[in-house]
């Protein structure tokens, strides 16, 4: 599939936020990330506490902007969507993912016994980008295979991942709306073993976790946040919103941090000033509704792939 041949989406963005919010939010948060990483490492701060405080500040900032300047009212977080749906996924999937995420960082930060690995003796400025690219390369294929689903393994991967695409809104606090098995696959079976085998130092693991954490929350923000040419390097709001499109032909952009991987493998879709017509499943009637919690949790164990082609390539 060549993304350049796809017809443009019909919905042009209307100015919903001040210029400064649109163009400066991501760069400022990213710069703050780097400054706090550098400060924490140079001043020997308690790295797990810094990581937790930084994540909380970023989430609070982005949720506040969503309330003030929503990009599309259809995609707003509501009391019904958050309490009636998202909190359940926080409990089952979000807490699982957060525990693994934070546990990976905490374990690495607290380990006193050194272990060998190609990056064990590397400086932080070198090991961090190498580790991010290694993680991106692994998770990219797991993510892409989940959407292709042209074999028994890939169909299973899709059924563990489909829960994240059932919502017809994308906003910061729906980011953890996913099946617990998907978190286990990405974090427990990819991220943890990979970083351990690379031999990341606690300092490098802290920095990597901070960068991945920021990209994860900002990519789901329901605000007109733009990054210009930086979209060709990092995954931002504009790119990941397209990934949640209900049109499976345009729902590319499988990277989660470094969009260069999508550029290299031909799955990069970037349309400045436009957003998808609709989010969610191409054929929503073929799947449980996102608020049918127990039916969604049962998806990976379903005997029939009813309607699976509604999202798959």
Protein Blocks (a to p, Z undefined) as FASTA:
>chain_A
ZZklpccdfbdcddfbdfklmmmmmmmmmmmmmmmmmmmmmnopafklmmmmmmmmmmmm
mmmmmmmmcfblklpccfklmmmmmmmmmmmmmmmmmmmmmmmmmmmmmpmbdcddfklm
pcfklmmmmmmmmmmmmmmmmmmmmmnopafklmmmmmmmmmmmmpccdcfklmmgccfk
lmmmmmmmmmmmmmmmnopafklmmmmmmmmmmmmmmmmpccdcdekjmlmmbccfklmm
mmmpcblklmgokbfklmmlmmmnopaccdehiacfbgcjfblmlpccfklmmlmmmmmm
pfbfghklmmmZZ
